[in-house]
């Protein structure tokens, strides 16, 4: 049995998966503030899953086992080798030996990884990217993140930052994209500032002078508003330009997209129609698809940080 925990700034979501990936139980609770309180909450979450599975980490229909693995998905920069995290939403974890302390508090082995990496791992295992040898996962929401999985394994990179494409500048930028704005990373004009939810709203305001959130822009477009549809098309064009250099470098089999903006109408189809204008392959065979597991991919991928 593998337990996966998605530790976010406001909530903890967890799942227990058996050897073939079947869900046995899940648990959800608010994220407390403070380091020790977070460790306690993780231990309580594991205990809750144990209780719902009928015993400590054993399969749902089997006798309890003595130990079981725990994977934890977190936002921010995760040094999995050192077991340390730097997360804006969880500042009390900064500089602490989090993986070691969590394993001690829970009483079983723990592995940690960035939430975008866990998202990609989950979708590569049994989601929209199943069967893909090289998988790029991207998350478009309040921020922009990404992860890379090759042959079923996360590619972490030398600094634990492989796949973090959101902090590169937007290629082939022009006035239609609106002015560059400051990013939370300290730079200006990052992809994150253009492609995130706030970036889409900013683009629509630049084009129309109207302040609408992404669901409102999408609703207007679906209702036949040509201007709103044009905003979505320009946003998809920016996404295609942003992904083109990644396709040239990584040449993935599939790009799987999650986060709130993955629900934008026609997003994947429009991007696939346009990215060939900037890739070396005029008609890339790379596919783009919306995540199958959606918001559950973080905890499901965390469970898969351990082999079955």
C-alpha positions as CSV (number, residue, x, y, z in Angstrom):
1,X,0.0,0.0,0.0
2,X,1.3,3.5,-0.9
3,X,0.0,6.6,0.8
4,X,0.1,9.9,-1.1
5,X,-0.4,13.3,0.6
6,X,-0.8,16.6,-1.2
7,X,0.2,19.3,1.3
8,X,-1.1,22.7,0.2
9,X,-1.3,26.1,1.7
10,X,-4.9,25.7,2.8
11,X,-5.7,21.9,2.7
12,X,-4.1,18.5,3.1
13,X,-5.6,15.9,0.7
14,X,-4.5,12.2,0.9
15,X,-5.1,8.9,-0.8
16,X,-4.2,5.3,-0.3
17,X,-3.4,3.3,-3.4
18,X,-2.9,-0.5,-3.6
19,X,-0.3,-2.2,-5.8
20,X,-2.2,-1.8,-9.0
21,X,-3.2,1.8,-8.3
22,X,-6.7,1.2,-7.1
23,X,-7.8,3.7,-4.5
24,X,-8.5,2.3,-1.1
25,X,-9.3,5.4,0.9
26,X,-8.9,9.2,1.0
27,X,-8.8,11.9,3.6
28,X,-8.9,15.6,3.6
29,X,-8.4,18.3,6.3
30,X,-7.3,21.9,6.6
31,X,-3.6,22.7,6.7
32,X,-2.6,24.1,10.1
33,X,-0.1,26.9,10.5
34,X,3.3,26.1,12.1
35,X,5.9,23.4,11.6
36,X,5.0,21.0,14.5
37,X,1.3,21.4,13.8
38,X,1.9,20.4,10.2
39,X,3.9,17.4,11.2
40,X,1.1,16.4,13.6
41,X,-1.5,16.9,10.9
42,X,0.4,14.6,8.5
43,X,0.6,11.9,11.2
44,X,-3.1,12.2,11.8
45,X,-3.8,12.0,8.1
46,X,-1.8,8.7,7.8
47,X,-3.6,7.3,10.8
48,X,-7.0,8.2,9.3
49,X,-6.1,6.4,6.0
50,X,-4.9,3.4,8.0
51,X,-8.2,3.2,9.8
52,X,-10.2,3.4,6.5
53,X,-8.1,0.7,4.9
54,X,-8.6,-1.6,7.8
55,X,-5.1,-1.6,9.1
56,X,-1.7,-0.1,8.8
57,X,-0.8,0.1,5.1
58,X,-2.0,-3.3,4.1
59,X,-4.3,-3.8,1.1
60,X,-8.0,-3.2,1.9
61,X,-8.8,-6.9,2.0
62,X,-5.6,-8.1,3.7
63,X,-4.1,-8.2,7.1
64,X,-2.2,-5.1,8.3
65,X,1.5,-4.9,7.5
66,X,4.2,-3.4,9.7
67,X,5.3,-0.6,7.5
68,X,4.2,1.3,4.4
69,X,5.5,4.1,2.3
70,X,4.4,7.8,2.3
71,X,4.9,10.3,-0.5
72,X,4.2,14.0,0.0
73,X,3.6,16.5,-2.7
74,X,4.4,20.2,-2.0
75,X,4.4,23.5,-3.7
76,X,7.6,25.5,-4.3
77,X,11.2,24.4,-4.7
78,X,11.7,20.9,-3.3
79,X,15.2,19.5,-2.8
80,X,14.1,15.8,-2.6
81,X,17.7,14.6,-2.0
82,X,18.2,16.8,1.0
83,X,14.5,16.6,2.1
84,X,14.1,20.3,2.3
85,X,11.5,22.7,0.9
86,X,11.1,26.4,0.0
87,X,7.5,27.2,-0.3
88,X,5.8,30.6,-0.3
89,X,2.5,29.1,1.0
90,X,4.2,27.1,3.7
91,X,7.0,29.4,5.0
92,X,7.4,27.5,8.2
93,X,9.0,24.6,6.3
94,X,11.8,26.7,4.9
95,X,15.2,25.5,5.9
96,X,13.9,22.6,8.0
97,X,14.7,18.9,7.5
98,X,11.1,18.3,6.6
99,X,11.3,14.8,5.0
100,X,13.4,13.5,7.9
101,X,11.1,15.0,10.6
102,X,7.9,13.9,8.8
103,X,9.2,10.3,8.6
104,X,10.0,10.4,12.3
105,X,6.7,11.8,13.3
106,X,4.7,9.4,11.0
107,X,6.8,6.4,11.8
108,X,7.5,5.2,8.3
109,X,9.6,6.1,5.2
110,X,8.7,9.4,3.5
111,X,9.6,10.8,0.1
112,X,8.8,14.4,-1.0
113,X,8.5,16.1,-4.4
114,X,7.2,19.3,-6.0
115,X,3.5,19.2,-6.7
116,X,3.9,19.7,-10.5
117,X,6.3,16.7,-10.6
118,X,3.7,14.6,-8.7
119,X,1.0,15.9,-11.1
120,X,3.0,14.8,-14.1
121,X,3.9,11.4,-12.6
122,X,0.3,10.6,-11.8
123,X,-0.9,11.5,-15.3
124,X,2.0,9.5,-16.9
125,X,1.1,6.5,-14.8
126,X,-2.6,6.1,-15.4
127,X,-3.9,9.5,-16.5
128,X,-4.2,11.4,-19.8
129,X,-0.5,10.8,-20.5
130,X,-0.5,7.0,-19.9
131,X,1.8,5.3,-22.3
132,X,3.9,8.4,-23.1
133,X,7.6,7.8,-22.8
134,X,8.5,11.5,-22.4
135,X,5.8,13.5,-20.7
136,X,5.7,17.2,-20.0
137,X,3.1,18.3,-17.4
138,X,2.1,21.9,-17.1
139,X,-0.2,23.5,-14.5
140,X,-2.0,26.7,-15.4
141,X,-3.8,28.3,-12.4
142,X,-2.9,31.0,-9.9
143,X,0.7,30.3,-11.0
144,X,2.4,28.3,-13.8
145,X,4.4,25.2,-13.0
146,X,5.6,22.1,-14.8
147,X,7.3,18.7,-14.4
148,X,9.0,16.1,-16.7
149,X,8.6,12.4,-16.5
150,X,10.7,10.1,-18.6
151,X,9.9,6.4,-18.8
152,X,7.8,6.6,-15.6
153,X,10.4,8.4,-13.5
154,X,10.5,12.1,-12.5
155,X,13.4,14.0,-14.1
156,X,14.4,16.3,-11.2
157,X,17.4,18.1,-12.8
158,X,20.6,19.3,-11.1
159,X,18.8,21.9,-9.0
160,X,15.4,20.2,-8.7
161,X,13.9,22.6,-11.2
162,X,13.5,20.5,-14.3
163,X,10.2,21.5,-16.0
164,X,9.8,24.8,-14.3
165,X,9.2,26.6,-17.5
166,X,7.0,29.4,-16.0
167,X,10.0,31.6,-15.1
168,X,11.3,32.0,-18.7
169,X,10.4,35.1,-20.7
170,X,7.5,34.9,-23.3
171,X,9.1,34.3,-26.8
172,X,8.1,36.4,-29.8
173,X,6.3,38.9,-27.5
174,X,4.6,42.0,-29.1
175,X,2.3,44.7,-28.1
176,X,-0.8,42.5,-28.5
177,X,0.4,40.5,-25.4
178,X,0.2,43.6,-23.2
179,X,3.0,45.2,-21.2
180,X,5.4,43.0,-19.2
181,X,4.7,43.0,-15.4
182,X,6.7,42.0,-12.4
183,X,6.8,38.4,-11.3
184,X,6.9,37.1,-7.8
185,X,10.3,35.5,-8.5
186,X,11.7,39.1,-8.8
187,X,12.0,39.2,-12.6
188,X,9.7,40.8,-15.1
189,X,7.7,39.4,-18.0
190,X,7.9,35.7,-16.9
191,X,5.5,33.2,-18.6
192,X,3.7,32.9,-15.3
193,X,2.6,36.5,-15.4
194,X,1.2,36.0,-18.9
195,X,-0.3,32.5,-18.8
196,X,-1.8,32.3,-15.2
197,X,-5.4,33.2,-14.4
198,X,-4.5,36.8,-13.5
199,X,-2.5,37.0,-16.7
200,X,-5.5,36.1,-18.7
201,X,-7.6,38.7,-16.9
202,X,-4.9,41.3,-17.5
203,X,-4.8,40.4,-21.2
204,X,-8.5,40.9,-21.5
205,X,-8.3,44.2,-19.7
206,X,-5.5,45.3,-22.1
207,X,-7.6,44.4,-25.1
208,X,-11.0,45.7,-23.9
209,X,-10.6,47.8,-20.8
210,X,-13.0,45.3,-19.0
211,X,-12.0,43.5,-15.8
212,X,-13.3,39.9,-16.0
213,X,-12.0,36.7,-14.3
214,X,-11.2,33.7,-16.5
215,X,-14.5,31.9,-16.0
216,X,-16.3,35.0,-17.0
217,X,-14.1,35.5,-20.1
218,X,-14.8,31.8,-21.1
219,X,-18.5,32.2,-20.5
220,X,-18.6,35.3,-22.7
221,X,-16.7,33.5,-25.4
222,X,-19.0,30.5,-25.3
223,X,-22.0,32.8,-25.5
224,X,-20.7,34.2,-28.8
225,X,-18.7,37.2,-27.7
226,X,-16.1,37.6,-30.4
227,X,-13.9,39.9,-28.3
228,X,-13.7,37.4,-25.4
229,X,-13.1,34.6,-27.9
230,X,-10.2,36.7,-29.3
231,X,-8.7,37.0,-25.8
232,X,-8.8,33.2,-25.4
233,X,-7.2,32.8,-28.8
234,X,-4.4,35.3,-28.0
235,X,-3.8,33.5,-24.7
236,X,-3.6,30.2,-26.4
237,X,-1.2,31.7,-29.0
238,X,1.0,32.8,-26.1
239,X,0.9,29.3,-24.7
240,X,1.9,27.9,-28.0
241,X,4.8,30.2,-28.3
242,X,5.8,29.4,-24.7
243,X,5.7,25.7,-25.4
244,X,7.4,25.7,-28.8
245,X,11.0,26.0,-27.4
246,X,10.2,23.3,-24.9
247,X,9.0,21.0,-27.7
248,X,12.2,21.7,-29.7
249,X,14.4,20.9,-26.6
250,X,12.5,18.0,-25.0
251,X,10.4,16.6,-27.9
252,X,7.8,15.1,-25.5
253,X,5.3,12.5,-26.6
254,X,2.5,14.4,-24.8
255,X,1.9,17.7,-22.9
256,X,-0.7,17.2,-20.2
257,X,-2.3,20.3,-18.7
258,X,-3.9,20.8,-15.4
259,X,-5.0,23.7,-13.2
260,X,-8.0,25.9,-13.4
261,X,-7.2,27.2,-16.9
262,X,-7.1,23.7,-18.4
263,X,-10.9,24.0,-18.6
264,X,-10.7,26.9,-21.1
265,X,-12.7,26.0,-24.2
266,X,-10.6,24.7,-27.1
267,X,-7.3,25.3,-25.3
268,X,-5.5,22.1,-26.3
269,X,-6.8,22.1,-29.9
270,X,-5.9,25.8,-30.5
271,X,-2.4,25.3,-29.1
272,X,-1.7,22.2,-31.2
273,X,-2.9,24.1,-34.3
274,X,-0.5,26.9,-33.6
275,X,2.7,25.7,-32.0
276,X,4.0,24.3,-35.3
277,X,4.7,27.9,-36.5
278,X,7.6,28.0,-34.0
279,X,8.8,24.4,-33.7
280,X,11.4,22.8,-35.9
281,X,8.9,20.1,-36.8
282,X,6.3,21.9,-38.9
283,X,3.6,19.4,-37.8
284,X,4.7,18.1,-34.4
285,X,3.4,14.6,-33.4
286,X,3.4,15.8,-29.8
287,X,-0.2,15.7,-28.4
288,X,-1.7,17.9,-25.8
289,X,-4.4,16.8,-23.4
290,X,-6.2,17.9,-20.3
291,X,-5.4,15.9,-17.1
292,X,-7.6,13.0,-16.3
293,X,-7.2,13.1,-12.5
294,X,-7.4,16.9,-12.2
295,X,-6.9,18.2,-8.7
296,X,-6.3,14.6,-7.4
297,X,-3.1,14.2,-9.4
298,X,-0.9,15.7,-6.7
299,X,-1.8,13.1,-4.0
300,X,-1.9,10.3,-6.5
301,X,1.5,11.2,-7.9
302,X,2.9,11.5,-4.4
303,X,1.8,7.9,-3.6
304,X,3.7,6.8,-6.8
305,X,7.0,8.3,-5.5
306,X,7.5,4.8,-4.2
307,X,7.4,1.6,-6.4
308,X,4.4,-0.6,-6.0
